[in-house]
Amino acid sequence: MEASDLKKEEMLGALEAILFACGEPIGVDKLAEALETGEEAVLEAAETLEKKFNTPQSGIHLLQLDNSLQLCTNPAYIAPVRAALDLRRNTPLSQAAMEVLAVIAYNQPVTKAFVEQVRGVDCSGVIGSLMLKGLIEERGRLELPGRPLLYGTTESFLRCLNIRSLSELPPLPQKEEAASEGADGGEDA
């Protein structure tokens, strides 16, 4: 085995150990610093680990979330993991929570007032619930009188949807409808 192959194997092992020990998403920049290498090398190693772990029979998967990595349970084995650890299933989100989450995800960072304007009802309780579940977080304050809080989604949100970044969200239905109406409108005229 060549020295460069040995170094790659050692880095793969070290990356795997860090991700396993961490348990939460960790930034690629932080991993590169800990492994004393560049971010490109970490991302290449992550691809190798994805090929190793992200198979139907593997118990764990490697997730890439924006610019961070995390080891997690293969979704196919969640039921036995919950049973073994005696974990209760999270209660599903209500329709109101899904609507608030969608407004925040597609327009972030947003204020509570913006969400309420879009939905037409008070959203205080729903926003509090989504924050407790770790799906949204405070992202600072708006430079207006009263300095209202700004909200945005979290890495947990990405993990729950099994997407790497917000760019993978499906397009808004309004855009699709407007495009089809424009096409239909041209035919009728």
C-alpha positions in Angstrom: 0.0 0.0 0.0 1.3 3.5 -0.9 1.8 6.2 1.8 -1.0 8.3 0.2 -3.5 5.4 0.4 -2.6 4.8 4.0 -3.1 8.5 4.8 -6.5 8.4 3.1 -7.5 5.3 5.1 -6.4 7.0 8.3 -8.3 10.1 7.5 -11.4 8.0 6.6 -11.1 6.3 10.0 -10.6 9.5 11.9 -13.5 11.2 10.1 -15.8 8.2 10.8 -14.7 8.3 14.5 -15.3 12.1 14.8 -18.8 11.8 13.2 -19.7 8.8 15.4 -18.5 10.5 18.6 -20.1 13.9 17.8 -23.7 12.6 17.3 -24.7 16.0 15.9 -24.0 17.8 12.6 -20.5 19.1 12.5 -19.2 21.7 10.0 -16.9 20.6 7.2 -14.6 23.5 8.1 -14.3 22.2 11.7 -13.6 18.7 10.4 -10.9 20.0 8.0 -9.3 21.8 10.9 -9.4 18.7 13.2 -8.0 16.5 10.4 -5.4 19.0 9.4 -6.5 19.0 5.8 -8.6 21.0 3.3 -12.4 21.0 3.1 -12.2 19.4 -0.4 -10.4 16.4 1.1 -13.0 16.1 3.8 -15.8 16.2 1.2 -14.0 13.5 -0.9 -13.7 11.4 2.3 -17.4 12.0 3.0 -18.3 10.7 -0.5 -16.3 7.5 0.3 -18.1 7.1 3.6 -21.5 7.7 1.9 -20.8 4.8 -0.5 -19.8 2.7 2.5 -22.7 3.5 4.7 -25.6 4.7 2.6 -26.7 1.2 1.5 -30.1 -0.4 2.2 -28.5 -3.0 4.5 -26.4 -0.6 6.5 -27.6 0.5 9.9 -26.2 4.0 9.7 -26.2 6.6 7.0 -24.0 9.7 6.4 -26.0 12.9 5.9 -24.7 16.0 4.3 -26.6 19.1 5.5 -25.6 22.4 3.9 -21.9 22.5 4.9 -21.9 19.9 7.7 -21.9 16.1 8.1 -23.6 13.7 10.5 -24.0 10.0 11.0 -27.6 8.9 11.6 -29.8 5.8 11.7 -30.9 4.3 8.4 -34.6 5.3 8.2 -35.4 1.6 7.4 -34.4 0.7 10.9 -36.0 3.4 12.9 -38.8 1.1 14.4 -36.4 -1.4 16.0 -34.2 1.5 17.3 -37.2 3.2 18.9 -38.3 -0.1 20.5 -34.8 -0.9 21.8 -34.3 2.6 23.2 -38.0 2.9 24.3 -38.4 6.1 22.4 -41.8 7.5 21.8 -42.7 8.5 18.3 -42.8 12.2 17.8 -46.3 13.5 17.3 -46.9 14.6 13.7 -47.0 18.3 12.9 -50.4 19.8 12.7 -51.6 21.4 9.5 -51.0 24.9 11.1 -47.5 23.9 12.0 -46.8 22.6 8.5 -48.1 25.9 7.0 -46.0 28.1 9.4 -42.9 25.9 8.6 -43.5 26.3 4.9 -43.8 30.1 5.1 -40.6 30.3 7.2 -38.7 27.8 5.0 -39.5 29.6 1.7 -39.2 33.2 3.0 -36.6 33.1 5.7 -35.5 35.0 7.7 -39.0 36.2 8.6 -40.9 37.9 11.5 -43.8 36.4 13.3 -45.9 39.3 11.9 -45.0 38.3 8.3 -46.1 34.7 9.0 -49.3 35.9 10.6 -50.0 38.2 7.6 -49.5 35.3 5.2 -51.7 32.9 7.2 -54.2 35.4 8.5 -54.2 34.1 12.1 -52.1 34.3 15.2 -49.0 32.0 15.1 -47.4 32.5 18.5 -48.2 29.1 19.8 -47.2 27.3 16.6 -43.9 29.2 16.4 -43.2 28.3 20.0 -43.9 24.6 19.3 -41.7 24.6 16.2 -38.9 26.1 18.2 -39.3 23.5 21.0 -39.1 20.7 18.3 -35.9 22.4 17.0 -37.2 22.9 13.5 -36.9 26.7 13.6 -34.7 29.1 15.4 -34.2 32.8 16.1 -32.0 34.4 13.5 -31.6 37.9 14.9 -33.8 41.0 15.0 -35.2 43.2 12.2 -34.0 46.8 12.2 -37.5 48.3 12.7 -39.2 49.9 15.7 -39.8 47.2 18.3 -36.9 45.2 16.8 -39.0 42.0 16.0 -37.4 38.6 16.0 -36.4 36.9 12.8 -37.0 33.2 12.3 -35.4 30.6 10.1 -35.2 26.8 9.8 -32.5 24.6 11.4 -30.4 21.7 10.4 -32.9 19.5 12.2 -35.5 20.7 9.6 -33.2 19.6 6.8 -32.6 16.3 8.5 -36.4 15.7 8.9 -37.0 16.4 5.2 -33.9 14.4 4.2 -32.5 17.2 2.1 -29.0 18.8 2.1 -30.0 22.4 1.7 -33.1 24.7 1.2 -32.4 24.7 -2.5 -33.7 21.2 -2.7 -37.2 22.3 -1.5 -39.8 21.7 -4.2 -40.9 24.9 -6.1 -43.9 26.8 -4.7 -47.2 25.7 -6.2 -48.1 29.4 -6.9 -45.2 29.7 -9.4 -46.3 26.5 -11.2 -49.9 27.7 -11.3 -48.9 31.1 -12.6 -46.8 29.5 -15.4 -49.7 27.2 -16.4 -52.2 30.1 -16.3 -49.9 32.2 -18.5 -49.7 29.3 -21.0 -53.5 28.7 -20.9 -54.2 32.5 -21.1 -52.2 32.7 -24.3 -54.2 29.9 -26.0 -57.6 31.5 -25.1 -56.6 34.9 -26.5 
